[in-house]
Amino acid sequence: MLPGLYAAASGMVATEARQATIANNIANASSPGFKRHQPVLLGFQNVFYKSLKRPFYYNMEAAPGGGVKAVETFSDTAAGPLRVTENPLDIALHGPGYFVVDTPQGERYTRSGDFTIGTDGALSTRNGHAVQSVSGQAIDVSAGNVQIGDSGMVSAGGVNVGQIRLMEFAEPTRLTREGDSLFSASPEVAQASSAAVDTTLGQGELEMSNVNAAAEMIEMMMGLRAYEANQRVIQTLDTTVGRLIDQVGMPR
């Protein structure tokens, strides 16, 4: 009976984590370049088995089952829909590539192309991170009249000022999210990256979030139903245990 109580309680905790992820997706449904987060839930037996130092002593068939845990989330790297803005500083990526931007923490990667001109005249993200050129330098567009070709070549005032650096990753789902639609790459992931060859740019366009708000709302409602079901299990087991304590084994 108590294993059932633990299983239901772990289901509620995992559902709360899943609901928080879905809520974050919905909140970013209109954020350019945002990638939907997908929660991963794992059964108790698998979680417990992986934590053992000597797992060959663990009998999966005879062991008590039940329970689930939210172990991680991963990013859905599918491209989002394109929106034509006709803003010369809005750039959409056609293909699997990522922009490379400079941050105080080092190089970061993003699909969000709603750029602006920074206080120093450089092509920058909305948060002030300079967009890198293929030479690794910022791109000075202070001369205005910015034109960007599909290869990433940038001109300002009729003069070529640099080419936007783009990277492609063999395993983009292994990029680490850091907020504000930025990703970082571990040394292993970075080692499997290369300069983009299958990606072109579209000026005056934006790649929007790949979140389907309606589908996320359905997922949230299903999560609510699962939470309520686990809650009812706990209430039922609590009532049953109470009756056992009060009635079973009492002296006549």
One Martini backbone bead per residue (centre of mass of N, CA, C, O) as a GRO file, in nm:
protein
  252
    1MET     BB    1   0.059   0.062  -0.022
    2LEU     BB    2   0.298   0.259   0.012
    3PRO     BB    3   0.409   0.240  -0.279
    4GLY     BB    4   0.158   0.383  -0.396
    5LEU     BB    5   0.206   0.649  -0.251
    6TYR     BB    6   0.484   0.711  -0.374
    7ALA     BB    7   0.401   0.700  -0.670
    8ALA     BB    8   0.195   0.934  -0.659
    9ALA     BB    9   0.386   1.151  -0.548
   10SER     BB   10   0.594   1.140  -0.781
   11GLY     BB   11   0.388   1.216  -0.998
   12MET     BB   12   0.332   1.502  -0.892
   13VAL     BB   13   0.619   1.614  -0.907
   14ALA     BB   14   0.663   1.559  -1.212
   15THR     BB   15   0.419   1.726  -1.309
   16GLU     BB   16   0.514   1.998  -1.207
   17ALA     BB   17   0.766   2.011  -1.387
   18ARG     BB   18   0.614   1.983  -1.655
   19GLN     BB   19   0.432   2.235  -1.623
   20ALA     BB   20   0.662   2.441  -1.612
   21THR     BB   21   0.763   2.387  -1.899
   22ILE     BB   22   0.499   2.453  -2.048
   23ALA     BB   23   0.469   2.743  -1.942
   24ASN     BB   24   0.731   2.843  -2.078
   25ASN     BB   25   0.642   2.789  -2.365
   26ILE     BB   26   0.396   2.977  -2.367
   27ALA     BB   27   0.553   3.240  -2.287
   28ASN     BB   28   0.738   3.182  -2.576
   29ALA     BB   29   0.548   3.181  -2.839
   30SER     BB   30   0.663   3.495  -2.935
   31SER     BB   31   0.966   3.419  -2.945
   32PRO     BB   32   1.229   3.457  -3.122
   33GLY     BB   33   1.386   3.140  -3.168
   34PHE     BB   34   1.235   2.960  -2.993
   35LYS     BB   35   1.268   2.647  -2.813
   36ARG     BB   36   1.116   2.385  -2.732
   37HIS     BB   37   1.045   2.215  -2.435
   38GLN     BB   38   1.118   1.872  -2.333
   39PRO     BB   39   1.017   1.655  -2.114
   40VAL     BB   40   1.173   1.394  -1.906
   41LEU     BB   41   1.054   1.079  -1.808
   42LEU     BB   42   1.131   0.842  -1.538
   43GLY     BB   43   1.133   0.553  -1.403
   44PHE     BB   44   1.221   0.435  -1.102
   45GLN     BB   45   1.386   0.187  -1.178
   46ASN     BB   46   1.585   0.334  -1.369
   47VAL     BB   47   1.688   0.542  -1.168
   48PHE     BB   48   1.789   0.339  -0.953
   49TYR     BB   49   1.974   0.161  -1.129
   50LYS     BB   50   2.174   0.402  -1.215
   51SER     BB   51   2.264   0.458  -0.898
   52LEU     BB   52   2.416   0.201  -0.881
   53LYS     BB   53   2.722   0.042  -0.814
   54ARG     BB   54   2.571  -0.268  -0.808
   55PRO     BB   55   2.336  -0.365  -1.034
   56PHE     BB   56   2.356  -0.692  -1.036
   57TYR     BB   57   2.178  -0.707  -0.754
   58TYR     BB   58   1.933  -0.610  -0.923
   59ASN     BB   59   1.589  -0.699  -0.940
   60MET     BB   60   1.357  -0.595  -1.161
   61GLU     BB   61   1.119  -0.804  -1.110
   62ALA     BB   62   1.118  -0.804  -0.777
   63ALA     BB   63   1.099  -0.517  -0.757
   64PRO     BB   64   0.970  -0.239  -0.671
   65GLY     BB   65   0.746  -0.028  -0.815
   66GLY     BB   66   0.704   0.279  -0.925
   67GLY     BB   67   0.720   0.578  -1.039
   68VAL     BB   68   0.850   0.916  -1.114
   69LYS     BB   69   1.089   1.127  -1.305
   70ALA     BB   70   1.229   1.437  -1.368
   71VAL     BB   71   1.540   1.454  -1.541
   72GLU     BB   72   1.479   1.636  -1.809
   73THR     BB   73   1.550   1.858  -2.085
   74PHE     BB   74   1.477   1.931  -2.430
   75SER     BB   75   1.531   2.057  -2.749
   76ASP     BB   76   1.338   2.163  -3.010
   77THR     BB   77   1.494   2.207  -3.338
   78ALA     BB   78   1.273   2.298  -3.492
   79ALA     BB   79   1.152   2.502  -3.709
   80GLY     BB   80   1.006   2.796  -3.734
   81PRO     BB   81   0.813   3.023  -3.836
   82LEU     BB   82   0.779   3.272  -4.075
   83ARG     BB   83   0.826   3.638  -4.065
   84VAL     BB   84   0.744   3.926  -4.225
   85THR     BB   85   0.897   4.266  -4.163
   86GLU     BB   86   1.110   4.456  -4.331
   87ASN     BB   87   1.348   4.450  -4.140
   88PRO     BB   88   1.691   4.479  -4.189
   89LEU     BB   89   1.756   4.346  -3.882
   90ASP     BB   90   1.603   4.100  -3.975
   91ILE     BB   91   1.697   3.745  -3.936
   92ALA     BB   92   1.676   3.444  -4.109
   93LEU     BB   93   1.708   3.094  -4.088
   94HIS     BB   94   1.798   2.860  -4.354
   95GLY     BB   95   1.842   2.609  -4.149
   96PRO     BB   96   2.070   2.465  -3.892
   97GLY     BB   97   2.187   2.718  -3.795
   98TYR     BB   98   2.393   2.957  -3.600
   99PHE     BB   99   2.449   3.217  -3.428
  100VAL     BB  100   2.728   3.422  -3.323
  101VAL     BB  101   2.793   3.545  -2.991
  102ASP     BB  102   2.893   3.790  -2.764
  103THR     BB  103   2.977   3.736  -2.422
  104PRO     BB  104   3.089   3.744  -2.098
  105GLN     BB  105   3.100   3.406  -2.125
  106GLY     BB  106   3.115   3.404  -2.435
  107GLU     BB  107   3.027   3.201  -2.665
  108ARG     BB  108   2.715   3.205  -2.842
  109TYR     BB  109   2.390   3.071  -2.943
  110THR     BB  110   2.143   3.150  -3.207
  111ARG     BB  111   1.807   3.201  -3.373
  112SER     BB  112   1.779   3.495  -3.302
  113GLY     BB  113   1.716   3.777  -3.550
  114ASP     BB  114   1.650   4.043  -3.362
  115PHE     BB  115   1.821   4.300  -3.442
  116THR     BB  116   2.063   4.562  -3.366
  117ILE     BB  117   2.211   4.872  -3.276
  118GLY     BB  118   2.457   4.948  -3.097
  119THR     BB  119   2.633   5.189  -2.922
  120ASP     BB  120   2.895   5.098  -3.116
  121GLY     BB  121   2.755   5.001  -3.408
  122ALA     BB  122   2.684   4.710  -3.367
  123LEU     BB  123   2.570   4.410  -3.437
  124SER     BB  124   2.290   4.311  -3.228
  125THR     BB  125   2.126   4.212  -2.978
  126ARG     BB  126   1.880   4.297  -2.755
  127ASN     BB  127   2.118   4.243  -2.517
  128GLY     BB  128   2.409   4.344  -2.652
  129HIS     BB  129   2.519   4.118  -2.840
  130ALA     BB  130   2.758   4.057  -3.053
  131VAL     BB  131   2.791   3.985  -3.379
  132GLN     BB  132   2.970   3.765  -3.553
  133SER     BB  133   3.221   3.721  -3.758
  134VAL     BB  134   3.438   3.519  -3.936
  135SER     BB  135   3.680   3.681  -3.775
  136GLY     BB  136   3.545   3.746  -3.470
  137GLN     BB  137   3.414   4.016  -3.516
  138ALA     BB  138   3.252   4.282  -3.522
  139ILE     BB  139   2.974   4.462  -3.687
  140ASP     BB  140   2.982   4.762  -3.853
  141VAL     BB  141   2.656   4.962  -3.891
  142SER     BB  142   2.664   5.286  -3.855
  143ALA     BB  143   2.610   5.383  -4.164
  144GLY     BB  144   2.385   5.224  -4.264
  145ASN     BB  145   2.211   5.071  -4.491
  146VAL     BB  146   2.141   4.764  -4.443
  147GLN     BB  147   2.287   4.473  -4.603
  148ILE     BB  148   2.183   4.121  -4.651
  149GLY     BB  149   2.285   3.830  -4.754
  150ASP     BB  150   2.246   3.485  -4.789
  151SER     BB  151   2.562   3.450  -4.684
  152GLY     BB  152   2.610   3.715  -4.469
  153MET     BB  153   2.671   3.965  -4.611
  154VAL     BB  154   2.768   4.295  -4.503
  155SER     BB  155   2.629   4.622  -4.556
  156ALA     BB  156   2.733   4.976  -4.509
  157GLY     BB  157   2.704   5.237  -4.703
  158GLY     BB  158   2.807   5.037  -4.952
  159VAL     BB  159   2.993   4.863  -4.751
  160ASN     BB  160   3.178   4.606  -4.667
  161VAL     BB  161   3.184   4.471  -4.307
  162GLY     BB  162   3.096   4.164  -4.324
  163GLN     BB  163   3.046   3.820  -4.208
  164ILE     BB  164   2.833   3.612  -4.084
  165ARG     BB  165   2.849   3.382  -3.834
  166LEU     BB  166   2.807   3.026  -3.879
  167MET     BB  167   2.671   2.731  -3.715
  168GLU     BB  168   2.701   2.371  -3.707
  169PHE     BB  169   2.545   2.077  -3.557
  170ALA     BB  170   2.535   1.742  -3.505
  171GLU     BB  171   2.405   1.799  -3.189
  172PRO     BB  172   2.176   2.030  -3.099
  173THR     BB  173   2.038   1.890  -2.841
  174ARG     BB  174   2.323   1.939  -2.666
  175LEU     BB  175   2.264   2.208  -2.610
  176THR     BB  176   2.280   2.476  -2.377
  177ARG     BB  177   2.068   2.647  -2.197
  178GLU     BB  178   2.060   3.028  -2.099
  179GLY     BB  179   1.867   3.208  -2.212
  180ASP     BB  180   1.754   3.430  -2.441
  181SER     BB  181   1.806   3.214  -2.677
  182LEU     BB  182   2.062   3.077  -2.557
  183PHE     BB  183   2.366   2.888  -2.630
  184SER     BB  184   2.579   2.627  -2.532
  185ALA     BB  185   2.898   2.448  -2.568
  186SER     BB  186   3.054   2.184  -2.530
  187PRO     BB  187   3.344   2.049  -2.621
  188GLU     BB  188   3.209   1.809  -2.770
  189VAL     BB  189   3.004   1.974  -2.938
  190ALA     BB  190   3.207   2.177  -3.066
  191GLN     BB  191   3.380   1.958  -3.215
  192ALA     BB  192   3.099   1.884  -3.391
  193SER     BB  193   3.148   2.148  -3.547
  194SER     BB  194   3.069   2.393  -3.813
  195ALA     BB  195   3.061   2.566  -4.073
  196ALA     BB  196   2.818   2.676  -4.257
  197VAL     BB  197   2.648   2.507  -4.558
  198ASP     BB  198   2.305   2.477  -4.505
  199THR     BB  199   2.287   2.802  -4.467
  200THR     BB  200   2.065   3.076  -4.491
  201LEU     BB  201   1.957   3.412  -4.543
  202GLY     BB  202   1.682   3.642  -4.432
  203GLN     BB  203   1.587   3.947  -4.496
  204GLY     BB  204   1.306   4.061  -4.324
  205GLU     BB  205   1.306   3.813  -4.121
  206LEU     BB  206   1.146   3.571  -3.888
  207GLU     BB  207   1.200   3.335  -3.650
  208MET     BB  208   0.986   3.171  -3.471
  209SER     BB  209   0.842   2.998  -3.259
  210ASN     BB  210   0.786   2.631  -3.214
  211VAL     BB  211   0.531   2.687  -3.057
  212ASN     BB  212   0.222   2.526  -2.979
  213ALA     BB  213  -0.015   2.656  -2.790
  214ALA     BB  214  -0.247   2.452  -2.815
  215ALA     BB  215  -0.083   2.196  -2.750
  216GLU     BB  216   0.017   2.294  -2.471
  217MET     BB  217  -0.263   2.317  -2.341
  218ILE     BB  218  -0.329   2.019  -2.364
  219GLU     BB  219  -0.089   1.920  -2.196
  220MET     BB  220  -0.173   2.072  -1.940
  221MET     BB  221  -0.447   1.929  -1.899
  222MET     BB  222  -0.327   1.644  -1.876
  223GLY     BB  223  -0.154   1.710  -1.628
  224LEU     BB  224  -0.390   1.785  -1.443
  225ARG     BB  225  -0.525   1.507  -1.451
  226ALA     BB  226  -0.284   1.350  -1.336
  227TYR     BB  227  -0.266   1.501  -1.070
  228GLU     BB  228  -0.555   1.436  -0.971
  229ALA     BB  229  -0.525   1.127  -0.976
  230ASN     BB  230  -0.294   1.113  -0.766
  231GLN     BB  231  -0.450   1.255  -0.544
  232ARG     BB  232  -0.675   1.039  -0.516
  233VAL     BB  233  -0.490   0.808  -0.438
  234ILE     BB  234  -0.389   0.931  -0.175
  235GLN     BB  235  -0.664   0.964  -0.040
  236THR     BB  236  -0.744   0.666  -0.049
  237LEU     BB  237  -0.499   0.552   0.107
  238ASP     BB  238  -0.538   0.723   0.360
  239THR     BB  239  -0.816   0.607   0.433
  240THR     BB  240  -0.731   0.310   0.451
  241VAL     BB  241  -0.516   0.340   0.671
  242GLY     BB  242  -0.708   0.459   0.881
  243ARG     BB  243  -0.890   0.208   0.904
  244LEU     BB  244  -0.673   0.009   0.992
  245ILE     BB  245  -0.598   0.153   1.254
  246ASP     BB  246  -0.899   0.163   1.378
  247GLN     BB  247  -1.000  -0.160   1.312
  248VAL     BB  248  -0.755  -0.337   1.301
  249GLY     BB  249  -0.695  -0.521   1.594
  250MET     BB  250  -0.916  -0.462   1.779
  251PRO     BB  251  -1.048  -0.506   2.072
  252ARG     BB  252  -1.349  -0.679   2.199
   0.00000   0.00000   0.00000
